[in-house]
Structure formats: C-alpha cells, structure tokens
Amino acid sequence: MNDSTISLPWLVIRQDDNGNRYRVGRYATRAEAQKIADSLDVRGHKQLYWVERIGQNGDVSRN
C-alpha cells in the first residue's frame, strides 16, 4: 500500500491564543487522533486542541 491509498480522515487542530488555527496532523482513526490531542492538551498551555473528520467530499466536521 502506498501513500495515495492510505486514508487519513482524522485531523488534530490547534488554536493559539490569537485565534490562529493549525493542522497538527492527520490520522487513520479517531482514537489515534484523540490520543494525540489529549497528550498535547495536558501540557498546560493555553492552546486548544480538538479532532475533526474530513468527509469524502472534503467537508470537515468537528467531533
């Protein structure tokens, strides 16, 4: 399997103190993405982290 056939529909998003949003990474499962978001969140910084899913048509939904 090559990179073009791997599906990574789960995103971890970070929002900083100024409201800027950044994609931290893409993951195959929600559990994997949530684990990363949780591990970053417990560091105690003021940034917000959450998980979103990219739909088949490219839409993003927050979960």
N, C-alpha and C positions, 0 to 999 in steps of 0.2 A: 504494500500500500504506500503510495506517495502522498506528499502534502496536499495535492489537489483533490484527493479523495477522502481526506480526513475532515470530519465535521466538528467544528468548534463553535457551537452556537451560544455558549455562555460567556458573558463578559463580566469582569470586575471593573467597576468605575470608581474613581476617586474624585472628590470635590474638595478643593482647598478653601482657605479662609476668604478668598476673594471671589468665590463662586465659579472659578475655572474648573472644568471637568476634563479628566484624562482617563484613557483606557489603560488599565494596569496590565491586563492580559486576557486571553481567550482560552476557554477550557471546554472539554468534551462533555462534562457532566455538571449539573447544578451543585452537587455535593462537593466536587473538587473546587469549583469557583467560590462557594460559600466558605469553605475551609480557608482559602487564601484571604478572602475579605475579612473573616473573623480574626485571622492571625495578624493582619495589618491593623485592624481596629483596636486590638488590645494594647497596642504600643502607647496609647495615651495621647497621641497628637490630636489636634483639632480637626483634622481632615475627616470627611465622611467617606465610607466605602459601602458599596452595595452591588448586588448581582442583577444583571439584565440578560434577557434572552433575545437573540436575533432570530426572527421568524424566517420562513422560507422565502418570503418576498422582500426581506431586508429590513422589515419593521423591527423596532426594539421595544420590548415590554419589560417593565420593572417587576421583579418578583421578590 
